[in-house]
Amino acid sequence: MIRIGIVGTSSISEQFAHAVGVVDGVEVSRVASRDAARAREFADRVGAPGTAEGLDALLAAPDVDAVYLASPNAVHAEQVRAAADAGIPALVEKPAVLTADEWDAAVAHARERGVVLLEAMRSAYDPGLAEVERLVPRLGRLRRVSFRYEKRSARYDHVLAGEQTNIFDPALGGSALRDLGVYPLHVLVRLFGAPSALLGARVGIASATDGLGSALAAYDGFLADVAWSKITDTSLFSEIQGEDASLAIDAIEAPRLLTLTPRGGAAEVIRVEAPDNPMVGEIERFRDAIGGVDIARDQELTGLTLRAIDQILAVPLL
């Protein structure tokens, strides 16, 4: 049994803990927070027996074999390094770190220490994405790809009220690009590799980060556009267009309804069966990686995604 310690007491940590409960071979043993009372309250809520005051105490705990890091983006790099130094495998919430160079350094350090380091990119291990990958060859020669993740955050209301909040705080690595744009970008590089050229634009909000943005990526013979937003909603699907057929995708981060429409033919609707909790797949992958499964490709895709984010972030906010 792999005993996992959780760093962070947000809603994503609670979702993670519930997902652990349905995955064989893993369990949550402790919850860490700088606030001892908060750690205890959260541990009781998710059924974890132990707590720890801070990361160092968690890494030193005798009943912690691995950690899940759901802390602010800006501290991920130092925390994954600390875990590696302690010989503890780490599953780190997306984006794993702030830059591609930080990720390369983190992976190299983890390998030197002989420990697993994996980004918790849930879409990468979702059965819906596997189904999309299976269907792409049926589309013929690809010509256009449109991926999007646009969902207004309730915390945007805090920004509108003149308050700062973690996910929109640039000092903590918060931004719509890093929080939501990372999903369609990751799917893009997983399916098609790194683009030959990438242009991006971001719209700034009062918190001094991006609230939404778009990117245009060039590939051999086709174009891909990516859209993200945490200040607006959309009813539009993602889509892959080929010369023989198109594939509509209801949600790029967790595809459940796919519609393949052949040129001149009737649409074929594919419904994807998946666990209720979309974090199950990443936990299974983390468990298997600790067991010896090679995750070099997973780490490479994280690096390619972060490199795309680096390029987009280099352009000033509008």
C-alpha positions in Angstrom: 0.0 0.0 0.0 1.3 3.4 -1.0 0.6 5.9 1.7 0.1 9.4 0.3 0.4 12.7 2.2 -1.5 15.7 0.8 -0.2 19.2 0.8 -3.0 21.7 0.6 -6.6 21.8 1.8 -8.4 23.3 -1.2 -11.3 21.7 -3.1 -8.9 20.1 -5.6 -7.2 18.3 -2.6 -10.6 17.0 -1.4 -11.4 15.7 -4.9 -8.0 14.0 -5.0 -8.6 12.3 -1.6 -12.0 11.0 -2.8 -10.3 9.7 -6.0 -7.6 7.9 -3.9 -10.5 6.1 -2.2 -11.5 4.2 -5.4 -7.9 3.4 -6.6 -6.4 0.1 -5.5 -3.0 0.2 -3.8 -3.1 3.7 -2.4 -4.5 5.6 0.6 -4.3 9.0 2.1 -2.3 8.9 5.4 -1.8 12.5 6.3 -2.7 16.1 5.4 -0.3 19.0 5.7 -1.0 22.6 6.3 0.8 25.5 8.0 -2.4 25.8 10.0 -2.7 22.8 12.3 -6.4 23.3 12.9 -7.1 23.5 9.2 -5.1 20.3 8.5 -7.1 18.4 11.2 -10.4 19.6 10.0 -9.6 18.7 6.4 -8.1 15.3 7.4 -11.3 14.5 9.3 -13.4 15.5 6.3 -11.6 13.2 3.9 -10.9 10.4 6.4 -7.1 10.8 6.7 -5.8 9.5 10.1 -2.8 11.9 10.4 -1.8 15.5 9.9 1.5 17.5 9.6 2.4 21.1 10.2 4.1 22.0 6.9 5.9 20.1 4.2 9.0 19.3 6.1 7.0 17.5 8.8 5.0 15.6 6.2 8.2 14.4 4.4 9.6 13.2 7.6 6.5 11.3 8.7 7.0 7.5 9.0 3.6 6.8 7.3 4.2 8.9 4.1 5.5 7.0 1.1 4.6 9.7 -1.5 3.1 13.2 -1.7 0.5 15.1 -3.7 1.3 18.8 -3.9 -1.7 21.1 -4.4 0.0 24.2 -3.1 0.2 27.6 -5.0 1.9 27.3 -8.4 4.8 29.6 -7.3 6.1 27.1 -4.6 5.9 23.9 -6.6 9.5 23.9 -7.8 11.0 24.2 -4.2 8.5 21.6 -2.9 9.2 19.0 -5.5 12.9 19.5 -4.9 12.4 19.0 -1.2 10.4 15.8 -1.8 13.2 14.5 -4.1 15.8 15.3 -1.5 13.8 13.3 1.1 13.5 10.4 -1.3 9.7 10.9 -1.6 7.8 10.5 -5.0 5.7 13.6 -5.8 2.6 14.0 -7.9 2.4 17.8 -8.4 -0.8 19.6 -9.4 -0.7 21.3 -12.8 1.0 23.4 -13.9 3.9 21.4 -12.3 6.1 24.5 -12.1 6.2 27.9 -13.6 8.6 27.5 -16.5 10.0 24.7 -18.8 13.5 25.3 -17.5 12.2 24.8 -13.9 10.6 21.5 -15.0 13.8 20.3 -16.7 15.7 21.0 -13.6 13.1 19.3 -11.4 13.0 16.2 -13.5 16.9 16.0 -13.6 17.0 16.4 -9.8 14.3 13.7 -9.2 16.2 11.3 -11.5 19.4 11.9 -9.7 17.7 11.1 -6.4 15.9 8.0 -8.0 12.4 9.2 -7.2 9.2 9.6 -9.3 8.1 13.1 -10.3 4.8 13.3 -12.2 2.5 16.2 -13.1 -1.1 15.8 -12.1 -2.5 16.5 -15.6 -5.8 14.7 -15.3 -6.8 15.0 -18.9 -3.6 13.1 -20.0 -4.9 9.9 -18.3 -8.6 10.4 -19.1 -10.3 7.6 -21.2 -12.0 10.3 -23.2 -8.6 11.6 -24.5 -7.6 8.0 -25.4 -10.8 7.7 -27.4 -10.0 11.0 -29.2 -6.6 9.7 -30.0 -8.1 6.5 -31.4 -10.5 8.4 -33.7 -8.0 11.0 -35.2 -6.8 8.7 -38.0 -10.4 8.4 -39.3 -10.4 12.2 -40.0 -8.1 12.0 -43.0 -5.5 14.7 -43.6 -5.8 17.2 -40.7 -6.4 20.8 -41.6 -7.7 22.6 -38.5 -7.8 22.0 -34.7 -9.8 24.1 -32.3 -9.4 23.4 -28.6 -10.9 25.5 -25.8 -11.5 25.5 -22.1 -13.5 28.6 -21.0 -15.3 28.6 -17.7 -16.0 31.7 -15.6 -14.6 31.4 -12.1 -16.7 32.5 -9.2 -13.5 34.0 -7.8 -13.5 36.5 -10.6 -16.1 38.3 -8.6 -13.4 39.0 -5.9 -11.2 40.6 -8.6 -14.1 42.7 -9.7 -14.6 43.8 -6.1 -11.0 44.9 -5.9 -9.7 41.9 -4.0 -6.8 39.6 -4.8 -7.3 35.8 -4.9 -4.8 33.0 -5.4 -5.8 31.8 -8.8 -5.6 35.3 -10.2 -2.5 36.4 -8.2 0.6 36.6 -10.5 2.8 36.6 -7.4 1.6 33.0 -6.7 1.8 32.0 -10.4 -1.9 32.4 -10.9 -3.5 33.0 -14.3 -6.2 31.7 -16.6 -3.5 30.4 -18.9 -1.8 28.3 -16.2 -5.1 27.2 -14.7 -7.2 26.4 -17.7 -5.2 27.1 -20.9 -2.7 24.4 -19.8 -5.4 21.7 -20.5 -6.0 22.3 -24.3 -2.3 23.1 -24.8 -1.3 19.7 -23.2 -3.8 17.8 -25.3 -2.5 19.7 -28.4 1.2 18.6 -27.8 0.2 15.1 -26.8 -1.8 14.5 -30.0 0.3 16.5 -32.5 3.7 17.3 -30.9 5.3 20.7 -30.5 4.1 23.3 -33.1 6.6 24.8 -35.6 5.3 28.3 -34.6 3.2 29.7 -31.9 1.5 33.1 -31.4 -0.5 34.1 -28.4 -2.4 36.9 -26.9 -3.8 37.4 -23.4 -6.4 39.9 -22.0 -5.4 41.3 -18.7 -7.7 41.9 -15.7 -7.4 44.1 -12.6 -5.3 41.5 -10.6 -2.5 42.0 -13.2 -2.7 38.6 -14.8 -4.7 37.2 -17.8 -8.4 36.5 -17.6 -8.6 34.9 -21.0 -6.5 34.4 -24.1 -5.9 32.7 -27.4 -3.1 31.1 -29.2 -2.5 30.1 -32.9 -0.2 27.1 -33.5 1.3 26.1 -36.9 1.9 22.5 -37.9 2.8 20.8 -41.1 -0.3 21.3 -43.3 -2.7 22.5 -40.6 -3.4 25.2 -38.0 -4.5 24.9 -34.4 -6.2 27.5 -32.3 -6.5 27.3 -28.5 -8.8 29.4 -26.3 -9.0 29.7 -22.6 -10.9 31.9 -20.2 -11.7 32.2 -16.5 -13.9 35.3 -16.9 -16.4 34.1 -19.5 -18.3 30.9 -20.4 -18.8 29.2 -23.7 -21.2 26.6 -25.2 -18.8 25.8 -28.0 -17.2 22.4 -28.4 -13.6 21.7 -29.3 -13.1 20.2 -32.8 -10.6 18.5 -35.0 -11.2 18.9 -38.8 -9.8 16.6 -41.3 -10.4 16.4 -45.1 -12.5 13.2 -44.6 -14.3 14.0 -41.4 -14.6 16.2 -38.3 -14.6 15.3 -34.7 -16.5 17.5 -32.1 -15.4 17.1 -28.5 -17.7 18.3 -25.7 -15.0 19.0 -23.1 -11.3 18.9 -23.9 -10.3 18.4 -20.3 -12.6 15.3 -19.9 -14.2 14.2 -23.2 -17.4 12.4 -22.7 -19.4 13.0 -25.9 -17.7 12.8 -29.2 -19.3 13.3 -32.6 -17.5 12.1 -35.7 -19.1 13.5 -38.9 -17.8 12.0 -42.2 -17.8 14.3 -45.2 -21.2 13.8 -46.8 -22.2 11.2 -44.2 -24.2 10.7 -41.1 -22.8 11.8 -37.7 -21.6 9.0 -35.4 -22.0 9.8 -31.7 -19.5 8.1 -29.3 -20.2 8.3 -25.5 -17.2 7.7 -23.3 -17.4 5.7 -20.1 -15.2 7.1 -17.4 -14.9 7.2 -13.6 -17.1 9.8 -11.9 -14.0 11.4 -10.5 -11.7 12.6 -13.3 -8.6 12.4 -11.1 -8.6 8.6 -10.9 -6.4 8.1 -14.0 -3.6 10.3 -12.8 -3.5 8.5 -9.4 -3.3 5.2 -11.1 -0.5 6.5 -13.3 1.4 7.8 -10.2 0.9 4.4 -8.5 2.2 2.6 -11.5 5.2 4.9 -11.9 6.2 4.2 -8.3 5.9 0.6 -9.2 8.4 1.0 -12.1 6.4 2.1 -15.1 8.4 4.5 -17.4 7.1 8.0 -17.3 9.8 9.7 -19.4 7.2 10.5 -22.1 4.8 12.0 -19.5 7.6 14.2 -18.3 8.5 15.2 -21.8 4.9 16.3 -22.6 4.8 18.4 -19.4 8.0 20.1 -20.6 6.5 20.8 -24.1 3.4 22.2 -22.6 5.3 24.5 -20.3 7.5 25.7 -23.2 4.3 26.7 -25.1 3.1 28.5 -22.0 6.5 30.3 -21.7 6.1 31.6 -25.3 2.6 32.9 -24.7 3.6 34.5 -21.4 6.4 36.4 -23.1 3.8 38.5 -24.9 2.6 41.5 -22.9 -1.0 41.6 -21.7 -3.5 43.4 -23.7 
